[in-house]
Structure formats: structure tokens, C-alpha cells
Amino acid sequence: MSTVRFQLFFGFLGEKALSFFEKLGRYFLDIGWALRNLGTIRYYARNIAGQMVQIGNNSIPTVIFVSAFVGMVTSVQSAHQLYVWLPRSVVGNLVIKTVLLELTPLLTALVLAGKVGATITAELGSMRVTEQIDALESLAFDSISFLITPRVLAGTVMFPVLTVIGDFVALLGGLLGASVVTHIAPDEFISGMRDSFLVSDAVYGIIKSMFFGFAITSIACFQGYHVEGGSEGVGKSTMQTVVLSCLTVVVLDFLLASVLL
């Protein structure tokens, strides 16, 4: 009996491993083809511009809301823990470092993994189950170049822009939280930020957001492009996109911190 159970267990593991590596290989093939066709993006300029609006402009309110509270929470918690025995300007120092290096790029990516990633997967999944992608291919369109390349390119470009907006809003939120909640003078807070600001910190956050944007949009495109099982499959792929995107973002966050810092 135990031998049968071991066989079933390892058979299950082997099946899952084979499925994982099969999907991983297909993912790299699709994204490689999408990147290879960047030379043809001039033919899809309108599509790219539309994706930039959808990914970028439509996400600005969400980024502003999240970033404002990120800055306020960071400021209040830093003041609560440190300024009792350290100069109050240290709060501004900690807020700008934390916001630029970690919180804004990471939390923006995690929030947009749900918003942008789910939207892309649902769009492409719906096109797949209604045979619109098959219709494009029957008309001699390269469906990957037409559907995936513009979305991945738009995500890679617009995520850094959203991160810059989020950085600015988070710092304003930190200033507001410090002055209203913890009663730190604005000039002390700004002095701390000015003393510790490094351009490399902001550049590091922007570089991270480029990788996050590429990862989220490419995973979402892959999941939507290969949907199976009708509307139920669309829902399942959308859920998988959010989970895989969030996991990929936190892993990339660690790897980029290890390499770039």
C-alpha cells in the first residue's frame, strides 16, 4: 500500500513539474517572439498609445491613493519609533529612503498586478474563447505582435512613470502625516529629506518598476492568450495572473536588490 502511495505522490509531482516547465518554455517562446517583433511596432502605434492610456492614465487615481497613504503611514510609524531619541529631521530621512527604494515601486506593482494584470488577461482571454484571435490569424495578422507586444511595451514604459508619480505623492503624504499627526515642523521634515536624497535611489526605484511592469504585463498576456475552457477558463487564468504576478514581483524585488544595491 505504501509503495502505491509513493508512486501516486511522485507521479503527481512529476506531472505538475512537467506542466510547469512546459508552460515556462511556452512563455519564453511567446515573449521572445513579441520582443523580436519590436521592429514592427510602427505599424501598431495606435494600439500602443491606447495601451499606454489604459495601463498608465487609467491607473493614476489608484497609484495616487495608495502612495498618499503609504507616505503618511511611513512617516507616522517612523516618528513613533525614532524621533523620541533622535532629531526629528531623521523622519524625513527615513521616509524618502523607504519610499524611493522600496515601498512605492513594490506596492504600486502589487496593486497594479490586480488591476492591470487582471484586465489584460480578461481581455485576451475573452478574445481567445470568442475566436477573435483565430480570426486575426486567418487574416494573416501576427496575433502576438498585434496583441502582446504593444501591451508589454506599454507596461514597461508606463510603470516607471506611475512610480515617479507615486514617489512624489508619497513624499507629500509623508510631509502631511509628519506635520499633522506627529507635529513635526515641515522645514525639519524637508531638511531631513534633502540631506539624504540621492539620485541613485530614485533611479533604482525606476529600474525596478520597469522590470515589474514587464513581468506583470507579459505574464498577463501569456495567461490570457492561452486561455482554455471558455468563460470559466478566463476566470481561472485571471486569478492565476494575479497570484503569479505578485509572486514574481516579490522575487524580482529581492533579486534586483541583491544585484543593484
C-alpha positions as CSV (number, residue, x, y, z in Angstrom):
1,M,0.0,0.0,0.0
2,S,2.8,2.4,0.9
3,T,4.6,1.7,-2.4
4,V,1.4,2.6,-4.3
5,R,1.0,5.8,-2.4
6,F,4.6,6.8,-3.1
7,Q,4.1,6.1,-6.8
8,L,1.0,8.2,-6.9
9,F,2.7,11.0,-4.9
10,F,5.8,11.2,-7.1
11,G,3.6,10.7,-10.2
12,F,1.6,13.7,-9.2
13,L,4.8,15.8,-8.5
14,G,6.2,14.7,-11.9
15,E,3.0,15.7,-13.7
16,K,3.0,19.1,-12.1
17,A,6.7,19.7,-12.8
18,L,6.3,18.7,-16.5
19,S,3.3,21.0,-16.8
20,F,5.2,23.9,-15.1
21,F,8.2,23.6,-17.4
22,E,6.0,23.2,-20.5
23,K,4.2,26.5,-19.6
24,L,7.5,28.2,-18.8
25,G,9.0,27.2,-22.1
26,R,5.9,28.4,-24.0
27,Y,6.0,31.7,-22.0
28,F,9.6,32.4,-23.1
29,L,8.9,31.4,-26.7
30,D,5.9,33.8,-26.8
31,I,7.7,36.7,-25.1
32,G,10.8,36.1,-27.2
33,W,8.7,36.4,-30.3
34,A,7.0,39.5,-29.0
35,L,10.3,41.2,-28.3
36,R,11.7,40.0,-31.6
37,N,8.9,41.9,-33.4
38,L,9.7,45.2,-31.8
39,G,10.8,46.4,-35.1
40,T,7.3,46.3,-36.4
41,I,5.8,48.5,-33.6
42,R,5.4,51.4,-36.0
43,Y,2.5,49.5,-37.6
44,Y,0.8,49.3,-34.3
45,A,1.4,52.8,-33.0
46,R,-2.3,53.5,-32.3
47,N,-2.6,50.2,-30.4
48,I,0.5,51.0,-28.3
49,A,-0.9,54.5,-27.5
50,G,-4.2,53.0,-26.4
51,Q,-2.5,50.5,-24.1
52,M,-0.4,53.3,-22.6
53,V,-3.6,55.2,-21.8
54,Q,-5.3,52.1,-20.3
55,I,-2.3,51.0,-18.3
56,G,-0.9,54.4,-17.4
57,N,-3.6,57.1,-17.3
58,N,-6.4,54.9,-16.0
59,S,-4.2,53.7,-13.1
60,I,-3.1,57.2,-11.9
61,P,-6.0,57.6,-9.4
62,T,-5.2,54.2,-7.8
63,V,-1.5,55.0,-7.6
64,I,-2.2,58.4,-6.0
65,F,-4.5,56.9,-3.4
66,V,-2.1,54.1,-2.4
67,S,1.0,56.3,-2.5
68,A,-0.5,59.0,-0.3
69,F,-1.3,56.6,2.5
70,V,2.0,54.8,2.1
71,G,3.8,58.1,2.7
72,M,1.6,59.0,5.7
73,V,1.9,55.6,7.3
74,T,5.7,55.5,6.8
75,S,6.0,59.0,8.3
76,V,3.9,58.3,11.3
77,Q,5.5,55.0,12.1
78,S,9.0,56.3,11.7
79,A,8.2,59.3,14.0
80,H,6.6,57.0,16.6
81,Q,9.7,54.7,16.8
82,L,12.6,57.0,16.4
83,Y,12.3,60.7,17.0
84,V,12.0,60.3,20.7
85,W,15.7,59.9,21.0
86,L,16.8,61.2,17.5
87,P,16.5,64.5,15.7
88,R,13.1,65.0,14.1
89,S,14.7,65.5,10.7
90,V,15.6,61.8,10.8
91,V,11.9,61.1,10.0
92,G,12.3,62.8,6.6
93,N,15.5,60.9,6.0
94,L,13.8,57.5,6.6
95,V,10.6,58.4,4.6
96,I,12.5,59.4,1.4
97,K,14.8,56.4,1.5
98,T,12.0,53.9,2.2
99,V,9.6,55.4,-0.3
100,L,12.1,55.7,-3.2
101,L,13.9,52.5,-2.7
102,E,11.1,50.1,-1.8
103,L,7.6,51.0,-0.9
104,T,6.4,52.9,-3.9
105,P,7.8,50.6,-6.6
106,L,6.8,47.5,-4.8
107,L,3.3,48.4,-3.6
108,T,2.5,50.1,-6.9
109,A,3.4,46.9,-8.7
110,L,1.4,44.7,-6.4
111,V,-1.7,46.8,-6.7
112,L,-1.4,47.1,-10.4
113,A,-0.9,43.3,-10.7
114,G,-4.5,43.0,-9.7
115,K,-5.8,45.9,-11.8
116,V,-3.7,45.9,-15.0
117,G,-2.8,42.2,-15.0
118,A,-6.4,41.0,-14.5
119,T,-7.7,43.4,-17.1
120,I,-5.2,42.3,-19.8
121,T,-5.9,38.6,-19.0
122,A,-9.6,39.1,-19.2
123,E,-9.4,41.0,-22.5
124,L,-7.2,38.5,-24.3
125,G,-8.9,35.5,-22.7
126,S,-12.3,36.8,-23.9
127,M,-10.8,37.2,-27.4
128,R,-9.5,33.7,-27.3
129,V,-12.7,32.0,-26.2
130,T,-14.7,34.0,-28.8
131,E,-12.3,33.1,-31.5
132,Q,-11.3,36.6,-32.3
133,I,-7.6,35.7,-32.1
134,D,-8.2,32.9,-34.6
135,A,-9.9,35.4,-36.8
136,L,-6.9,37.7,-36.7
137,E,-4.6,34.9,-37.6
138,S,-6.9,33.8,-40.5
139,L,-6.5,37.4,-41.9
140,A,-2.6,36.9,-41.8
141,F,-2.1,39.1,-38.7
142,D,0.7,38.1,-36.4
143,S,-1.5,37.9,-33.2
144,I,1.4,38.1,-30.8
145,S,2.8,41.2,-32.4
146,F,-0.6,42.8,-32.6
147,L,-1.9,41.9,-29.1
148,I,1.1,41.1,-26.8
149,T,3.9,43.3,-28.0
150,P,2.0,46.6,-27.5
151,R,0.8,45.6,-24.0
152,V,4.2,44.5,-22.8
153,L,5.9,47.6,-24.3
154,A,3.3,49.9,-22.7
155,G,3.6,48.3,-19.3
156,T,7.4,48.5,-19.4
157,V,7.2,52.2,-20.3
158,M,4.3,53.3,-18.1
159,F,5.1,51.6,-14.8
160,P,8.2,53.8,-14.2
161,V,6.0,56.9,-15.0
162,L,3.5,55.7,-12.4
163,T,6.3,55.1,-9.9
164,V,7.6,58.6,-10.3
165,I,4.1,60.0,-9.7
166,G,3.7,57.7,-6.7
167,D,7.1,58.8,-5.3
168,F,6.0,62.5,-5.5
169,V,2.6,61.8,-3.9
170,A,4.1,59.5,-1.2
171,L,6.6,62.2,-0.1
172,L,3.8,64.8,0.1
173,G,1.7,62.3,2.1
174,G,4.7,61.8,4.4
175,L,5.0,65.5,4.9
176,L,1.3,65.8,5.7
177,G,1.4,62.9,8.1
178,A,4.5,64.2,9.9
179,S,3.1,67.7,10.3
180,V,-0.5,66.9,11.2
181,V,-0.2,63.7,13.2
182,T,3.2,63.8,14.8
183,H,3.6,67.7,14.8
184,I,7.0,67.7,13.1
185,A,7.7,71.1,11.6
186,P,7.6,70.9,7.7
187,D,11.0,72.6,7.4
188,E,12.6,69.8,9.7
189,F,11.0,67.1,7.6
190,I,12.1,68.6,4.3
191,S,15.6,69.2,5.7
192,G,15.9,65.5,6.5
193,M,14.7,64.5,3.0
194,R,17.2,66.9,1.4
195,D,20.1,65.7,3.4
196,S,19.6,62.0,2.5
197,F,18.3,62.3,-1.1
198,L,20.3,60.5,-3.7
199,V,19.5,60.5,-7.4
200,S,20.6,56.8,-7.5
201,D,17.8,55.9,-5.1
202,A,15.2,57.3,-7.4
203,V,16.9,55.6,-10.4
204,Y,16.9,52.3,-8.6
205,G,13.2,52.5,-8.0
206,I,12.5,53.4,-11.6
207,I,14.6,50.4,-12.8
208,K,12.7,48.1,-10.5
209,S,9.4,49.4,-11.8
210,M,10.5,48.7,-15.4
211,F,11.1,45.0,-14.5
212,F,7.9,44.8,-12.6
213,G,5.9,46.3,-15.5
214,F,7.4,43.9,-18.0
215,A,6.8,40.9,-15.7
216,I,3.2,41.7,-14.9
217,T,2.1,42.5,-18.5
218,S,4.0,39.6,-20.0
219,I,2.5,37.1,-17.5
220,A,-1.0,38.6,-18.0
221,C,-0.6,38.4,-21.8
222,F,0.6,34.8,-21.7
223,Q,-2.2,33.7,-19.4
224,G,-4.9,35.4,-21.5
225,Y,-3.5,34.4,-24.8
226,H,-3.6,30.7,-23.9
227,V,-6.9,30.5,-22.1
228,E,-8.8,27.2,-22.4
229,G,-12.2,26.2,-21.2
230,G,-14.5,29.1,-22.1
231,S,-15.6,31.7,-19.6
232,E,-14.6,29.5,-16.7
233,G,-11.1,29.3,-18.1
234,V,-11.0,33.1,-18.3
235,G,-11.8,33.5,-14.6
236,K,-9.2,30.8,-13.7
237,S,-6.5,32.4,-15.8
238,T,-7.3,35.9,-14.3
239,M,-6.8,34.5,-10.8
240,Q,-3.6,32.8,-11.8
241,T,-2.3,36.0,-13.3
242,V,-2.8,38.0,-10.1
243,V,-1.1,35.3,-8.0
244,L,1.8,34.7,-10.3
245,S,2.4,38.4,-10.9
246,C,2.5,39.1,-7.2
247,L,4.9,36.2,-6.5
248,T,7.1,37.2,-9.5
249,V,7.2,40.8,-8.3
250,V,8.5,39.9,-4.7
251,V,11.1,37.5,-6.2
252,L,12.3,40.2,-8.6
253,D,12.4,42.7,-5.8
254,F,14.8,40.5,-3.9
255,L,17.0,39.7,-6.9
256,L,17.2,43.3,-8.0
257,A,18.0,44.5,-4.5
258,S,20.8,41.9,-4.4
259,V,22.3,42.9,-7.7
260,L,21.8,46.7,-7.9
261,L,22.2,47.8,-4.3
